[in-house]
Amino acid sequence: MPLYRATVKHSRLTNGVRLEKGMSVEVVSNHFSNPLLVNGGTEVINAFMRIYGVDIKKANAVSSAYIDVVKIA
């Protein structure tokens, strides 16, 4: 299973959710494509909620415009 790192590209405050540039999470995915694009990004959304307690879906940041995803392994 591939390992991905998802990182916030720019700081933003939307709908009461604060995202800081550089916040990152690691996601192990069952899929071999960008986890941000699979199942509405639920794996990445859940990882940010688990690690930082922020809802990137509520912040309208579930997009490659706001989150950079890189395959690590």
PADOVO-409281 format. One record per residue: x, y, z of N, C-alpha, C, O in turn; residue in one letter. Coordinates in nm, 3 decimals. Example, Ala and Ser with C-alpha at 12.3 -4.5 7.8 and 13.67 -1.06 7.14 Angstrom:
BEGIN
REC|n_x|n_y|n_z|ca_x|ca_y|ca_z|c_x|c_y|c_z|o_x|o_y|o_z|res
REC|1.319|-0.569|0.780|1.230|-0.450|0.780|1.320|-0.330|0.780|1.424|-0.332|0.846|A
REC|1.285|-0.225|0.708|1.367|-0.106|0.714|1.290|0.003|0.787|1.341|0.114|0.804|S
This chain:
BEGIN
REC|n_x|n_y|n_z|ca_x|ca_y|ca_z|c_x|c_y|c_z|o_x|o_y|o_z|res
REC|0.085|-0.118|0.000|0.000|0.000|0.000|0.089|0.124|0.000|0.183|0.135|0.079|M
REC|0.059|0.217|-0.088|0.142|0.338|-0.098|0.120|0.435|0.019|0.013|0.442|0.078|P
REC|0.225|0.509|0.048|0.222|0.610|0.153|0.232|0.748|0.088|0.318|0.771|0.003|L
REC|0.142|0.839|0.127|0.139|0.975|0.072|0.154|1.077|0.184|0.115|1.051|0.298|Y
REC|0.210|1.193|0.150|0.216|1.305|0.243|0.133|1.418|0.183|0.157|1.461|0.071|R
REC|0.034|1.466|0.259|-0.051|1.577|0.217|-0.014|1.700|0.298|-0.014|1.695|0.421|A
REC|0.018|1.811|0.229|0.065|1.933|0.294|-0.016|2.052|0.248|-0.046|2.066|0.129|T
REC|-0.052|2.139|0.343|-0.126|2.262|0.312|-0.031|2.358|0.242|0.079|2.384|0.292|V
REC|-0.073|2.412|0.127|0.012|2.501|0.048|0.013|2.645|0.100|0.117|2.709|0.101|K
REC|-0.104|2.696|0.145|-0.116|2.835|0.186|-0.200|2.845|0.313|-0.293|2.767|0.332|H
REC|-0.167|2.939|0.400|-0.248|2.963|0.519|-0.382|3.021|0.477|-0.389|3.099|0.382|S
REC|-0.487|2.983|0.548|-0.620|3.036|0.518|-0.713|3.018|0.637|-0.693|2.929|0.720|R
REC|-0.813|3.102|0.644|-0.917|3.095|0.746|-1.050|3.101|0.673|-1.087|3.205|0.618|L
REC|-1.121|2.990|0.672|-1.248|2.980|0.602|-1.348|2.906|0.689|-1.317|2.801|0.744|T
REC|-1.468|2.961|0.702|-1.575|2.900|0.781|-1.531|2.865|0.923|-1.575|2.765|0.979|N
REC|-1.445|2.948|0.980|-1.399|2.927|1.117|-1.291|2.821|1.131|-1.253|2.786|1.243|G
REC|-1.240|2.770|1.020|-1.135|2.669|1.023|-1.004|2.732|0.978|-0.996|2.786|0.867|V
REC|-0.903|2.725|1.063|-0.773|2.786|1.034|-0.677|2.678|0.986|-0.652|2.581|1.057|R
REC|-0.622|2.695|0.866|-0.519|2.607|0.812|-0.391|2.687|0.797|-0.393|2.797|0.743|L
REC|-0.281|2.633|0.845|-0.152|2.700|0.837|-0.066|2.633|0.731|-0.065|2.511|0.718|E
REC|0.006|2.714|0.655|0.097|2.663|0.554|0.195|2.566|0.620|0.253|2.596|0.724|K
REC|0.214|2.450|0.558|0.309|2.352|0.609|0.248|2.242|0.694|0.315|2.143|0.722|G
REC|0.123|2.258|0.736|0.058|2.149|0.810|0.057|2.027|0.719|0.016|2.037|0.603|M
REC|0.101|1.912|0.769|0.104|1.794|0.684|0.065|1.669|0.761|0.081|1.661|0.882|S
REC|0.014|1.574|0.686|-0.024|1.443|0.741|0.025|1.337|0.645|0.045|1.363|0.527|V
REC|0.045|1.218|0.697|0.081|1.105|0.613|-0.038|1.011|0.606|-0.104|0.983|0.706|E
REC|-0.065|0.964|0.485|-0.184|0.882|0.461|-0.141|0.753|0.390|-0.075|0.758|0.286|V
REC|-0.179|0.640|0.447|-0.161|0.511|0.381|-0.290|0.483|0.306|-0.398|0.481|0.366|V
REC|-0.279|0.461|0.176|-0.397|0.445|0.093|-0.406|0.305|0.035|-0.304|0.242|0.007|S
REC|-0.527|0.258|0.017|-0.550|0.130|-0.050|-0.550|0.147|-0.201|-0.554|0.049|-0.275|N
REC|-0.547|0.271|-0.247|-0.553|0.302|-0.389|-0.415|0.347|-0.437|-0.334|0.397|-0.359|H
REC|-0.390|0.329|-0.565|-0.261|0.366|-0.621|-0.267|0.500|-0.693|-0.186|0.527|-0.782|F
REC|-0.362|0.584|-0.655|-0.370|0.718|-0.711|-0.383|0.818|-0.596|-0.396|0.779|-0.480|S
REC|-0.377|0.944|-0.629|-0.381|1.052|-0.531|-0.502|1.035|-0.436|-0.615|1.036|-0.483|N
REC|-0.480|1.018|-0.305|-0.591|0.997|-0.211|-0.683|1.118|-0.199|-0.794|1.106|-0.147|P
REC|-0.640|1.233|-0.245|-0.724|1.352|-0.243|-0.834|1.342|-0.348|-0.939|1.407|-0.337|L
REC|-0.809|1.262|-0.450|-0.903|1.248|-0.561|-0.990|1.123|-0.553|-1.080|1.105|-0.636|L
REC|-0.965|1.037|-0.456|-1.039|0.912|-0.441|-1.141|0.925|-0.327|-1.106|0.971|-0.218|V
REC|-1.264|0.886|-0.351|-1.371|0.887|-0.249|-1.389|1.024|-0.184|-1.416|1.033|-0.065|N
REC|-1.374|1.129|-0.262|-1.393|1.263|-0.209|-1.285|1.307|-0.111|-1.304|1.403|-0.037|G
REC|-1.172|1.238|-0.111|-1.061|1.275|-0.023|-1.080|1.236|0.122|-1.016|1.293|0.210|G
REC|-1.167|1.139|0.149|-1.199|1.104|0.288|-1.078|1.062|0.370|-1.070|1.092|0.489|T
REC|-0.982|0.993|0.307|-0.863|0.950|0.383|-0.782|1.071|0.430|-0.732|1.073|0.542|E
REC|-0.769|1.171|0.344|-0.696|1.293|0.379|-0.776|1.376|0.480|-0.719|1.427|0.576|V
REC|-0.906|1.388|0.459|-0.993|1.461|0.553|-0.982|1.401|0.693|-0.966|1.473|0.791|I
REC|-0.992|1.268|0.701|-0.985|1.199|0.830|-0.849|1.215|0.895|-0.840|1.227|1.018|N
REC|-0.743|1.216|0.816|-0.608|1.231|0.872|-0.589|1.370|0.933|-0.533|1.382|1.042|A
REC|-0.635|1.476|0.865|-0.625|1.611|0.920|-0.710|1.625|1.047|-0.671|1.693|1.141|F
REC|-0.827|1.561|1.048|-0.912|1.566|1.167|-0.845|1.493|1.283|-0.848|1.540|1.396|M
REC|-0.784|1.379|1.255|-0.720|1.298|1.360|-0.596|1.367|1.416|-0.576|1.367|1.538|R
REC|-0.511|1.424|1.330|-0.385|1.482|1.374|-0.402|1.623|1.430|-0.350|1.654|1.537|I
REC|-0.476|1.709|1.360|-0.486|1.851|1.397|-0.623|1.891|1.453|-0.636|1.998|1.513|Y
REC|-0.723|1.807|1.435|-0.858|1.844|1.480|-0.923|1.949|1.394|-1.011|2.022|1.440|G
REC|-0.881|1.959|1.266|-0.941|2.056|1.174|-1.012|1.981|1.061|-0.967|1.875|1.017|V
REC|-1.122|2.039|1.017|-1.202|1.979|0.910|-1.173|2.053|0.779|-1.227|2.160|0.754|D
REC|-1.086|1.994|0.696|-1.051|2.061|0.571|-1.167|2.063|0.473|-1.169|2.143|0.379|I
REC|-1.265|1.975|0.494|-1.384|1.977|0.408|-1.468|2.101|0.439|-1.517|2.167|0.348|K
REC|-1.484|2.131|0.567|-1.558|2.251|0.608|-1.487|2.377|0.560|-1.552|2.478|0.531|K
REC|-1.354|2.371|0.552|-1.275|2.486|0.506|-1.269|2.495|0.353|-1.202|2.581|0.298|A
REC|-1.340|2.404|0.287|-1.340|2.399|0.139|-1.199|2.388|0.083|-1.166|2.453|-0.016|N
REC|-1.117|2.306|0.145|-0.977|2.293|0.104|-0.944|2.154|0.050|-0.826|2.119|0.039|A
REC|-1.045|2.075|0.015|-1.020|1.941|-0.038|-0.999|1.955|-0.189|-1.084|1.920|-0.270|V
REC|-0.883|2.008|-0.223|-0.850|2.035|-0.362|-0.699|2.044|-0.376|-0.628|2.080|-0.282|S
REC|-0.650|2.011|-0.494|-0.506|2.021|-0.517|-0.461|2.167|-0.523|-0.341|2.194|-0.525|S
REC|-0.555|2.260|-0.527|-0.519|2.403|-0.521|-0.473|2.441|-0.381|-0.397|2.537|-0.365|A
REC|-0.518|2.369|-0.279|-0.486|2.402|-0.140|-0.398|2.298|-0.072|-0.324|2.330|0.021|Y
REC|-0.406|2.172|-0.118|-0.333|2.062|-0.056|-0.241|2.000|-0.160|-0.284|1.964|-0.270|I
REC|-0.113|1.986|-0.125|-0.016|1.922|-0.212|0.003|1.779|-0.164|0.031|1.756|-0.046|D
REC|-0.013|1.682|-0.254|0.001|1.541|-0.218|0.120|1.482|-0.293|0.130|1.492|-0.416|V
REC|0.211|1.419|-0.216|0.331|1.360|-0.273|0.339|1.214|-0.228|0.318|1.183|-0.111|V
REC|0.369|1.126|-0.322|0.387|0.984|-0.288|0.525|0.965|-0.227|0.626|1.002|-0.286|K
REC|0.528|0.906|-0.106|0.654|0.886|-0.034|0.710|0.746|-0.063|0.828|0.730|-0.096|I
REC|0.625|0.647|-0.051|0.670|0.508|-0.074|0.560|0.426|-0.135|0.579|0.307|-0.162|A
